[in-house]
Amino acid sequence: MTRLRIVLADDHPLVLMGMRDLLEKDFSFEVTATLDSPTALVEHLRRHPAHVIITDYSMPGDETYGDGIRLVKYLRRHFPVPRVVVLTMVSNPMIISALYDAGVSAVVLKRHNLNEISAALHTLQAGRRYYPPGFQRDGAIDARNKFIGERINSLSPKEYEVLRHFVRGESMMQVAESLKRSIKTVSGQKISAMRKLNVQTDQELVAFCVTSGIFP
């Protein structure tokens, strides 16, 4: 079986170190680079081929390539050969589904054991997509959490991305620039998201996002 050449991208040095240490214990894998931003990742891929890209979902601050679904779509469009694995704290099933629709081969949730990364890579080696444990299955949660979860899960991927940038403190103009959309479009998506979350003001929106942990 071919040894997988893997490129890691995450803006947290300790996460990179932990993933590298874990993967290098398996002789099926070869970590060829660890990178701390989307720009560094893209520049590396232009010079060095890889079998698999493992990237964090949230890497704020990169105006050139962004992060999240925008980055995934760029990688799949410009580097169609490597398979993309997304590492994330996001558990919203609509967002996870949108990542698969964008072309990722695996989503690994950070709340799970890091060994799930190895399991995902071995699944890819076998020619299959990897799905996180429990994906599309309802958990045993109380009625209040279920109600909050349903509101969050009603967000479309585009609305979710707008809120993620807005809660970071970006103005709507900055959100539009980050997502390459018009101000009118992102403003409409923010209004739609607020309606779904049943919040009336920006303060209520930020408070809901913080208390619900929608953006870990």
N, C-alpha and C positions, 0 to 999 in steps of 0.2 A: 504494500500500500504506500502511495506517495506521501512523503512527509510534508505536512502543511506548513507553508511559509506564512506567518501571521504578523500583521502590523497592528499595534495597539494605539488607541488615541483616547486620552482622558486628561482633563485639566487638573486632576488631583494626583500629585506624585505618589502618595501612598497607595492609591488604587492601582496605578501603573506598576508599582513595585510588587504588590501582592499578586496581580494577575501574571506578571512575568515569572515570578518565583513558582507559582502554581503550574503554569504551562510548561516550563522548562524541565519539570520533573517527568514529563511524558515524552518519550522518544518519538512519538508520532508528530510532535509539534516543534516548530522552530520559530521563535520570536525574532524577527529581523529588525524591528524598530519599535521604539516607544516614543510617542509624540504628544505634545500638550495642547494642541489647538487644531481646528479644522484646516487653517492655512498650512501649517506644518505637515499635516496629513496629506493634503492634495499635492503639495510640492514634492513630498517623498514619493508618492505613487507615480508621479510623472517620470521619475527617474528609475524607480525600482519596482518590478512586478511583485505581486503577492497573490497568494491563494485566498486568503481571508483577511478582511478588515474588521476589527472589533473596535467600535466607537461608542463613547458615552452619548446618551441622548441629549443631555443638557451641558453645553459648553459655551456659556455666554461671552460676549465681548468681541466676537469675530464678525466684523461688518462685511467681509468679502464673501464668505461662504455660509455664514450663519450656523445653526445647529438644528437638532430635531429633524423633522420630516424634510425640511428644506435641504439640509445637508445630505440626507439619505438619497433624495432624488437626484442631487448633483452627482453623487458618487456613482449611482447606477447608470446615469446618462453618459458620464465621461469615462468610467472604468467598469465596463459591463462584465468583465471576466471574474474579478474577485467576488467572493460571496461576502455579504455584509451581515455582521452580527451586531445588534444594538444592546448595550448594557444600560439599564435604566431603573429608576425608582418608580416610574409611572406605571400604574396598574389599571388605568382606565381601558376597558376592553375595546372601545372605539379607536383609541389611539394605537393600541397594539395591532388591531386589525388594519388600520391605515398604514402602519409601518410595513406589514406584510404586503399590502396592496402596492406600496411604493417599491417593493422588490427585495426587502431584506430576507435572509434565509433563516434567521433565528433572532429571537428576543429573549434576553436573560434578565430576570428581575434581580436588582441588587439586594432585595430583602431575603433572597434565597441564599443558600450556601454557595460559596464561590466555585465549588466542585461542579455546579450546574454548567459553568463555562466549558469544562472538559466534556461533559455529557453532550452539550450542544455541538461541539466540534466533531466528536465521534459520530454523531447523527449526520452531520454534513458529509463526513468522509464516506458514509454509507449511501450517500446520494439522496438524502431526505431532508426536508425542512424540519427544524426543531421548534416546538411550541412550549412555552413555560408551563410548569405543572399547575393545574387548576384553571387554565385558560378556558373561557366559555362555560365554566361551572360555577354555580352559585354557592357561596360559602354560608356558614351558619352565623348570621349576623342579626342583631336586634333590629326592631322596626325602624328606629330613628336613623341608625346608620344606613339601613337599606334605603330609606327615603332620600337621605343626603346623597348616597351613591347613585341612585337613579337620576337625580338632578345633574350630578356631575357627568354621568355617562350619557346624558342626553345631548351634551355638547358635541358639535361636529369637530373633526380634527382641525379645521381652519379656525373655528372659534376658540378652541383650546390653545392654539399657537398664539393667537392675538392676546388672550388673557395672560399667558405665560410671560410674554414680553412686557405687557402693561404692568403686571404685578412686580416686575423687576425695577420699575420706576421709569420706564421709557414713556415719553410723550406719544400721542397718536401719530405724529409725524415720524418719530423715530421708529415706531412699530411698523408703519407703512414702508419705511426705507429698509428695515431689517427683513421684512417678509416679501419685499418687491411687489407690493400691492398699492393701490391708490388709498389716500386718506379716507375717501368716501367709503371704500370697500371695507377697510378695517374698522371704521367707526360703526358701520352697519353690523358687522360681525360681533363687535363688542356689545352693542345694544341687544342683539339677539341672544347673546350668551347671558347677559344680565337678566333678561326676561325668563330664560330657562332656569336660572339659579334663584329666581324670585328675590332679587336685590334691586334696590331703587337708586342708590347713589354709589359713587366711586369708593367712598369710605366703606360702605356695606360690602361692596364687591371685594375689596382688599381683605376685609375682616373675614369674610366667608372663605376666601382662598387660604388664608393663614390658618384659621381654626380647623378647616376640613383636611388640611394637608394635601391639597390637590397638586401642589408643586413642591415635592420634597426637596 
